[in-house]
């Protein structure tokens, strides 16, 4: 699907001279680190050093206006505000400001404090809140015009507390011999990226078992089973989604959430099926993957093992009415919560997602103009304008989520304290280009200096 074009910062031409200046200066934020260092070293010594307000590796952004956002005034801002408040509770619960490496830093504390003190009861009041406390920025990967979204949901699957002839596939909790540097065994929700080890003897650490080894029984018989499922395909899709509701035969439900992974990078099985010309790209969906796996059990086994990543779960005490809990530690909101790249973005950041999506059917181009809040992450969610949209629990949510692979525009809302246009007004202007006379004088001075040094060497 081709992106709906929006001029990027590189080609942003129909704005005022002041905004051109802001964009030009902020363009340095998109440069590679080496180029930025050169840019900083080349700055004349008499100019004061300035710290750019936002720096997003691999990203570019363009200041926008609220009126320029298609569908902004028609969205349900009160629903977005309610979701934002959930994130704010977690942000403000920290006893002291956190040392955050992402571009937004700890800047969300100010609008969160305002949200806590505000009495927002109507959609209009909620929209005014966001417009008063944030500034919109079009954001995308460097050199691209749009972002990319997929969808996710919470599966509802059948299972058993004990192994039976029907339920033979274990759902494992985190093993005690799994280690991640910098984390304790008692920590919950370990990182979904980075190295993971197992201990041999007292000191030796080696990479943890991969999917094939675990499926073949590497950790079987250690009492790690939370419950049992019907198939490895059910388990794989639960691991991809990161949570599930396991429906037991007595009518009760077990709720499981991501707790750790085995340290191997996630490999999308859908991409492999496309590369092997088994499923056309335009037909790719979670439903098509499942259909192929069910029809090809031997091929499914080999395909699963191409993805060496393996997820471990923990049982969580949630009722059937509760939504799944995201990586921020707050309940997710269908249609309002998104998973983002946690290396680049701070949980609680609002994003306005603007474009069309196949919501109503695989071929549909349903208008989608929603303000959403970053509350989760995923190992496949990488990049400045990349998100997974949460659609809730159950089969219908899974059908919608499963067919989303769409280019769409991203607008990141940044707190006023990081307003890049206002900050650009204080950045030093580059030196004026020297005139021809000045260049001639400089060359004459350089030649005179060279002769003097040459004579001194003689």
C-alpha positions in Angstrom: 0.0 0.0 0.0 1.4 3.3 -1.0 1.8 6.0 1.8 -0.6 9.0 1.7 1.9 11.7 0.9 2.8 14.4 3.4 5.8 16.6 2.6 8.7 15.7 4.9 10.9 18.2 6.6 13.4 17.9 3.7 10.8 19.1 1.1 8.7 21.4 3.4 8.3 24.5 1.3 5.1 26.4 1.8 5.8 27.8 5.2 7.0 31.1 6.6 10.6 32.0 6.7 10.6 31.6 10.5 9.4 28.0 10.2 11.9 27.3 7.5 14.6 28.4 9.9 13.3 26.2 12.6 13.1 23.1 10.3 16.6 23.8 8.8 18.2 24.0 12.2 16.3 21.0 13.6 17.3 19.0 10.5 20.6 18.4 12.3 18.7 16.1 14.6 18.3 13.6 11.8 22.0 13.4 11.0 24.0 10.3 11.9 26.0 10.7 15.1 29.3 11.1 13.2 27.8 13.9 11.1 26.4 15.7 14.2 29.8 15.6 15.8 31.4 17.1 12.8 28.6 19.7 12.7 29.3 20.6 16.4 33.0 20.7 15.9 32.6 23.0 12.9 30.6 25.5 14.9 32.5 28.8 15.4 34.0 28.9 18.9 32.4 32.2 19.8 28.8 30.8 19.4 27.3 29.4 22.6 26.6 25.7 22.6 22.9 24.8 22.3 21.2 21.6 23.2 18.6 20.5 20.8 15.2 19.9 22.5 14.4 16.6 20.8 16.8 14.1 19.2 15.2 10.9 17.8 17.8 8.5 16.2 16.9 7.6 12.7 13.9 10.0 12.7 12.9 13.3 11.1 10.1 15.6 12.1 8.3 18.6 10.9 6.3 21.1 13.1 2.6 21.0 12.4 -0.5 22.9 13.4 -3.7 21.5 14.9 -5.7 22.8 12.0 -3.5 20.8 9.6 -4.3 17.5 11.2 -7.1 15.7 9.2 -9.9 14.5 11.5 -8.3 16.0 14.6 -11.5 17.9 15.7 -13.7 14.9 15.0 -11.9 12.4 17.3 -13.1 11.3 20.7 -10.6 13.3 22.8 -12.3 12.4 26.0 -11.5 8.7 25.4 -7.9 9.6 24.6 -7.7 11.8 27.8 -8.9 8.9 29.9 -6.3 6.6 28.4 -3.6 9.4 29.0 -4.6 9.6 32.6 -3.8 5.9 33.1 -0.3 6.5 31.9 0.0 9.6 34.0 -0.7 7.7 37.2 2.3 5.5 36.5 4.5 8.5 35.5 3.6 10.5 38.6 3.8 7.5 40.9 7.6 7.7 40.6 8.9 9.3 43.8 11.5 11.3 41.9 12.0 12.1 38.2 13.6 9.2 36.3 16.8 9.4 34.3 15.3 8.7 30.9 17.4 8.4 27.8 14.6 8.7 25.2 14.0 12.0 23.4 11.0 13.1 25.5 12.9 12.5 28.7 10.9 13.3 31.8 8.9 16.1 30.1 5.5 14.3 30.4 5.4 15.0 34.2 4.3 18.6 33.5 1.2 17.8 31.4 0.5 14.8 33.7 0.4 17.1 36.7 -1.9 19.4 34.8 -4.2 16.4 33.8 -4.4 15.4 37.5 -5.5 18.9 38.5 -7.8 19.4 35.6 -11.6 18.8 35.5 -12.1 17.4 32.0 -15.6 16.1 31.5 -16.4 16.8 27.8 -14.8 16.1 24.5 -14.2 19.7 23.8 -12.4 20.2 27.2 -10.2 17.2 26.5 -9.3 18.5 23.0 -8.4 21.9 24.6 -6.3 20.2 27.2 -4.1 18.5 24.5 -3.9 21.7 22.4 -2.9 23.7 25.5 -0.2 21.4 26.8 1.3 19.9 23.7 2.7 20.8 20.2 2.2 18.5 17.2 5.1 17.2 15.1 4.8 15.1 11.9 7.3 12.3 12.5 8.7 9.5 10.3 11.8 7.4 9.7 14.6 9.4 8.0 13.9 9.6 4.3 10.4 8.3 4.5 7.0 10.1 4.4 4.8 7.9 6.5 5.0 5.5 9.4 3.9 1.8 9.6 1.3 0.1 11.8 0.3 -3.4 12.6 -2.3 -4.6 15.1 -2.4 -6.8 18.1 -5.0 -8.2 20.5 -5.5 -10.6 23.4 -6.4 -14.1 22.2 -9.0 -16.1 24.0 -8.0 -19.8 23.7 -9.0 -23.1 25.2 -6.7 -24.7 27.7 -6.3 -26.9 30.8 -4.5 -26.7 34.1 -3.2 -30.3 33.6 -1.9 -32.2 30.6 -4.5 -34.3 28.8 -4.8 -36.1 25.5 -6.2 -32.9 24.0 -4.1 -30.3 25.7 -0.5 -31.3 25.2 1.5 -28.0 24.7 2.9 -26.4 27.8 2.8 -22.6 28.6 6.0 -22.1 30.6 6.7 -19.6 33.3 10.2 -18.1 33.5 12.8 -20.7 34.4 15.0 -20.0 37.5 18.2 -20.5 35.5 17.3 -17.6 33.1 19.5 -14.6 33.7 19.5 -11.0 32.3 22.4 -8.8 33.3 21.1 -5.9 35.5 18.0 -7.7 36.6 17.1 -9.8 39.6 15.2 -13.1 39.6 12.4 -11.4 41.5 11.9 -8.7 38.8 8.8 -9.1 36.7 8.5 -8.2 33.0 12.1 -8.6 31.9 13.3 -6.7 28.7 12.0 -8.1 25.4 15.4 -7.6 23.8 19.1 -8.1 24.6 21.2 -11.0 25.7 19.7 -13.7 27.9 21.8 -16.5 29.6 21.5 -19.7 31.5 24.0 -20.7 34.2 26.0 -23.8 34.0 27.7 -24.7 37.4 28.5 -21.7 39.6 29.8 -19.1 37.1 29.6 -20.1 33.5 26.9 -18.3 31.4 25.8 -19.5 28.0 23.0 -18.4 25.6 19.6 -19.7 26.7 17.8 -22.5 24.8 16.2 -21.6 21.5 12.7 -22.5 20.4 13.6 -25.8 18.9 15.4 -26.9 22.0 12.5 -25.9 24.3 10.0 -27.6 22.0 12.1 -30.7 22.2 11.9 -30.7 26.0 15.0 -28.8 27.2 13.1 -27.5 30.3 10.3 -30.1 30.5 9.6 -31.8 33.9 10.7 -28.8 36.0 7.2 -27.8 37.2 7.2 -24.6 35.0 3.9 -25.3 33.3 1.2 -22.6 34.0 -1.3 -24.4 31.8 -1.6 -26.5 28.6 -2.9 -25.6 25.2 -4.1 -27.7 22.2 -1.4 -26.8 19.7 2.0 -25.2 19.2 0.3 -22.7 16.8 -1.9 -21.5 19.7 1.2 -21.0 21.8 3.1 -19.2 19.0 0.3 -16.7 18.4 0.0 -16.2 22.2 3.7 -15.4 22.3 3.4 -13.0 19.4 0.6 -11.1 21.1 2.2 -11.2 24.5 -0.9 -12.1 26.6 -3.9 -14.3 26.5 -7.1 -15.4 28.2 -7.0 -19.2 28.6 -10.5 -20.6 28.9 -10.7 -23.7 31.1 -13.2 -26.6 30.8 -14.9 -25.5 34.1 -15.7 -22.1 32.6 -13.0 -20.2 34.6 -10.2 -18.2 32.9 -6.5 -17.9 33.4 -4.9 -14.6 32.4 -1.3 -14.7 31.3 1.1 -11.9 30.4 4.6 -11.7 29.0 7.3 -12.1 31.6 10.6 -12.8 29.8 12.1 -14.1 26.5 15.0 -16.4 25.7 17.3 -13.7 24.1 16.9 -14.5 20.4 15.7 -11.9 18.0 12.1 -12.3 16.8 11.8 -13.6 13.2 8.3 -12.9 11.6 7.0 -16.2 10.2 4.8 -14.3 7.9 7.8 -12.7 6.2 9.3 -16.2 5.6 6.0 -17.4 4.0 6.1 -14.3 1.7 9.8 -14.9 0.8 9.1 -18.5 0.0 6.2 -17.5 -2.3 3.8 -19.5 -0.2 1.4 -16.6 0.7 1.3 -13.5 -1.5 2.2 -10.3 0.4 -1.2 -8.7 -0.4 -2.9 -11.7 1.2 -0.7 -11.9 4.3 -2.6 -11.9 7.7 -2.5 -13.9 10.9 -5.5 -15.8 9.7 -3.7 -16.9 6.6 -0.7 -18.0 8.6 -2.8 -20.0 10.9 -4.7 -21.7 8.0 -1.4 -22.7 6.4 0.0 -24.0 9.6 -3.1 -26.1 10.4 -3.0 -27.6 6.9 0.8 -28.2 6.9 1.8 -29.5 10.4 5.3 -30.7 9.3 5.9 -27.4 7.5 4.6 -25.5 10.5 7.1 -27.1 12.8 10.0 -26.2 10.5 8.6 -22.6 10.1 8.1 -22.0 13.8 11.7 -23.0 14.5 13.0 -20.4 12.0 11.8 -18.0 14.8 14.2 -19.0 17.6 12.7 -16.5 20.0 10.6 -17.9 22.8 8.4 -16.1 25.3 7.8 -17.1 29.0 4.7 -15.9 30.8 3.4 -15.2 34.3 -0.1 -15.6 35.6 -1.8 -12.3 36.4 -4.8 -11.8 38.7 -7.3 -10.1 36.3 -11.0 -10.6 35.9 -12.7 -11.3 32.6 -13.8 -7.6 32.6 -10.2 -6.3 32.8 -8.1 -5.5 29.8 -4.6 -6.8 29.3 -1.8 -4.9 31.1 0.9 -3.3 28.8 4.6 -2.9 29.4 4.0 0.4 31.2 2.1 -1.5 33.9 -1.3 0.0 33.1 -4.5 -1.6 31.6 -4.6 -1.2 27.8 -7.5 0.5 26.1 -8.8 -0.9 22.8 -8.5 1.6 20.0 -6.5 4.0 22.2 -3.4 2.1 23.4 -0.4 1.5 21.1 2.9 -0.4 21.4 6.0 1.6 20.4 9.8 1.3 20.2 10.7 1.8 23.9 14.3 2.6 23.0 13.0 5.8 21.2 9.8 6.7 22.9 8.5 7.2 26.5 5.4 5.4 27.7 2.6 7.9 28.0 3.5 9.8 24.8 0.4 10.8 22.7 0.4 10.0 19.0 -2.2 11.1 16.5 -2.5 8.3 13.9 -3.9 9.7 10.6 -4.8 7.9 7.4 -6.9 4.8 6.3 -6.8 1.2 7.6 -8.6 -2.0 6.6 -10.8 -2.0 9.7 -14.1 -3.1 8.2 -12.7 -5.7 5.8 -9.4 -6.7 4.2 -10.0 -4.4 1.2 -11.5 -1.5 3.2 -9.9 1.9 3.5 -11.6 3.0 6.7 -10.7 6.6 7.7 -8.7 6.4 10.9 -7.9 9.6 12.8 -7.3 8.6 16.4 -5.3 10.1 19.2 -3.5 7.1 20.9 -1.2 6.7 23.9 2.0 4.7 24.0 1.6 2.1 26.8 3.3 -1.0 25.5 6.2 -2.3 23.4 7.2 -5.3 21.3 10.4 -6.8 20.0 9.2 -6.3 16.4 8.2 -2.7 17.0 11.3 -0.8 15.9 11.6 2.8 14.6 10.4 6.3 15.3 7.1 6.0 13.4 6.2 2.3 14.1 3.3 1.2 16.2 1.2 -1.8 17.1 -2.5 -0.8 17.6 -4.3 -2.6 20.4 -7.8 -3.8 19.5 -8.9 -5.7 22.6 -9.7 -9.4 23.2 -11.3 -12.1 21.2 -11.8 -13.3 17.7 -13.2 -10.1 16.2 -10.4 -8.0 17.6 -8.0 -10.7 16.2 -9.4 -10.5 12.7 -9.0 -6.7 12.6 -5.5 -6.8 14.1 -4.4 -9.6 11.9 -4.9 -7.8 8.6 -3.2 -4.5 9.6 0.1 -3.9 7.7 -0.4 -0.3 6.7 1.5 2.8 5.9 0.0 5.8 7.8 1.0 9.2 9.1 2.2 9.8 12.6 1.9 13.0 14.6 3.8 13.0 17.9 2.5 15.3 20.6 5.4 16.9 22.5 5.0 18.9 25.8 5.3 22.6 25.5 8.7 22.5 27.3 10.1 20.7 24.3 8.5 22.9 21.6 11.1 22.7 18.8 9.9 25.8 17.0 10.2 28.0 20.1 13.6 26.5 20.9 14.8 27.1 17.4 14.4 30.8 17.9 17.2 30.8 20.5 19.6 28.7 18.3 22.5 30.6 16.8 22.4 31.5 13.2 25.2 30.2 10.9 27.9 32.7 10.0 27.3 34.8 6.9 29.0 33.5 3.7 32.3 35.5 3.3 32.5 38.0 0.4 34.9 37.6 -2.5 37.1 40.4 -1.0 37.2 38.7 2.4 38.2 35.4 0.7 41.0 37.1 -1.2 42.4 38.8 1.9 42.3 35.5 3.8 44.2 33.7 1.0 46.8 36.5 0.9 47.2 36.3 4.7 47.6 32.5 4.4 50.3 32.8 1.7 52.2 35.4 3.8 52.0 33.1 6.8 53.3 30.1 4.8 56.3 32.0 3.5 57.1 33.1 7.0 57.1 29.6 8.3 59.1 28.4 5.3 61.8 30.9 6.0 61.9 30.0 9.7 62.6 26.3 8.7 65.5 27.4 6.6 
